[in-house]
Amino acid sequence: MRTTGFFGWFNRFFAATVRRYIAATRRLLGKPGRWLIVYATILAATGWFFVKLPGSFLPSEDQGYFLSIIQLPPGATRERSLECCRPSRSTTWRRRKSPT
């Protein structure tokens, strides 16, 4: 292992970092009760946010919009397009008017 120059500096820095990591890990593992409490607090906060936050990220002004795409072959007439749209349109309106 090199002890001079850039690589020597890097090796010393890396070794010091490894020593600090090992010391911090030993301190953390020495007090498992404390970290179980921290973990339980994180789980409780996650559960609380899951219950309290809305189920989607749609703003309230975007609620109620329904977009659909119906693709017909090239050259389809307007009448055929409207005929294909009727079933999905009636389903969309029926669901929109339902209380749920």
Secondary structure per residue as TSV (DSSP state, phi and psi in degrees):
chain	resnum	aa	ss	phi	psi
A	1	M	-	360.0	134.4
A	2	R	-	-75.4	144.1
A	3	T	-	-118.8	-0.8
A	4	T	S	-127.9	163.7
A	5	G	H	75.2	-165.9
A	6	F	H	-61.3	-45.4
A	7	F	H	-67.3	-33.0
A	8	G	H	-64.7	-44.1
A	9	W	H	-61.1	-44.7
A	10	F	H	-61.8	-44.1
A	11	N	H	-62.9	-41.4
A	12	R	H	-64.8	-43.7
A	13	F	H	-62.5	-44.4
A	14	F	H	-64.7	-43.0
A	15	A	H	-62.8	-41.1
A	16	A	H	-64.6	-39.3
A	17	T	H	-63.9	-41.8
A	18	V	H	-63.1	-42.4
A	19	R	H	-62.2	-43.0
A	20	R	H	-64.6	-39.6
A	21	Y	H	-63.8	-44.7
A	22	I	H	-63.8	-42.6
A	23	A	H	-63.8	-42.8
A	24	A	H	-65.8	-39.4
A	25	T	H	-65.3	-40.4
A	26	R	H	-63.3	-40.6
A	27	R	H	-64.4	-42.4
A	28	L	H	-65.7	-42.2
A	29	L	H	-74.3	-16.6
A	30	G	T	-74.7	-15.7
A	31	K	-	-130.0	72.0
A	32	P	H	-68.7	-30.8
A	33	G	H	-60.6	-43.3
A	34	R	H	-60.8	-43.1
A	35	W	H	-75.3	-25.2
A	36	L	H	-67.7	-37.8
A	37	I	H	-65.7	-42.5
A	38	V	H	-61.1	-44.3
A	39	Y	H	-62.9	-43.6
A	40	A	H	-63.4	-37.4
A	41	T	H	-64.6	-42.1
A	42	I	H	-63.6	-42.2
A	43	L	H	-63.8	-42.5
A	44	A	H	-63.4	-43.1
A	45	A	H	-63.4	-40.9
A	46	T	H	-61.9	-45.1
A	47	G	H	-62.6	-41.7
A	48	W	H	-63.0	-45.4
A	49	F	H	-64.4	-36.7
A	50	F	H	-61.4	-39.0
A	51	V	H	-77.9	-40.6
A	52	K	H	-84.8	-31.4
A	53	L	S	-80.6	151.9
A	54	P	-	-63.6	159.0
A	55	G	S	-76.3	-12.1
A	56	S	S	-141.3	171.9
A	57	F	-	-103.8	20.6
A	58	L	-	-80.0	130.5
A	59	P	-	-64.7	157.1
A	60	S	G	-62.5	-30.5
A	61	E	G	-72.7	-15.1
A	62	D	G	-93.3	-6.6
A	63	Q	T	-67.7	140.8
A	64	G	T	98.1	-5.3
A	65	Y	-	-92.7	138.4
A	66	F	-	-132.5	121.3
A	67	L	-	-111.8	138.5
A	68	S	-	-140.8	156.2
A	69	I	-	-124.1	126.4
A	70	I	-	-119.5	120.4
A	71	Q	-	-112.3	125.2
A	72	L	-	-111.4	162.6
A	73	P	-	-63.7	156.3
A	74	P	T	-57.7	141.0
A	75	G	T	88.1	4.4
A	76	A	-	-67.2	142.8
A	77	T	-	-78.7	164.6
A	78	R	H	-63.6	-39.9
A	79	E	H	-61.7	-42.9
A	80	R	H	-64.9	-39.1
A	81	S	H	-62.3	-44.9
A	82	L	H	-65.6	-37.6
A	83	E	H	-64.1	-37.6
A	84	C	H	-71.1	-28.5
A	85	C	H	-79.1	-24.8
A	86	R	H	-56.6	-48.9
A	87	P	H	-61.4	-44.1
A	88	S	H	-69.6	-33.3
A	89	R	H	-65.6	-44.0
A	90	S	H	-66.9	-37.5
A	91	T	H	-64.8	-43.0
A	92	T	H	-62.9	-45.8
A	93	W	H	-65.5	-39.2
A	94	R	H	-63.6	-42.7
A	95	R	H	-70.3	-33.1
A	96	R	H	-67.5	-35.8
A	97	K	H	-83.1	-12.2
A	98	S	S	-71.2	151.2
A	99	P	-	-72.1	-13.2
A	100	T	-	-87.8	360.0
